[in-house]
Amino acid sequence: MIEIGQNIAGPYASEILSSLGAEVIKVERPGTGDDARGWGPPFWKGTATTFQAMNHGKKSIALDLKAPAHVRWLRGRVAEADVFIQTCAPVRSKKWGWARPSSAR
């Protein structure tokens, strides 16, 4: 399962699946990661406890989604994944190639 989500909604959805045994790969921005990492205090081991609660049991990878090579790599993983959760703006989803066609709405 691949998750591109920040803050609460996407991370919480994939946290539930992670707790049920799914292998979750969380995609984060290089350098800063998920915004929720800084939502504190309280902090534990340098990361906000809210972030830790929503993301425990996940693997994390930093990808620059402005870099074409990173987007190509991610598209390959998304194509192989059983589940893909993303909370990106529709314009970004379309740009990266995983937006639903308008006829599917």
WOURLIN-V708526 format. One line per field, one symbol per residue. psi: psi as a letter, one per 20 degrees, with the letter a starting at -180 (. if undefined). A space follows every 10 residues. Layout:
psi=???
This chain:
psi=pppnqrdgfg hgghhghghj iqopopprqq fhbphihjna rqqpkjqqhg gghijqjqqq qppojiohhg gggghghghi qhpopqlqqh hggggijkqq qhii.
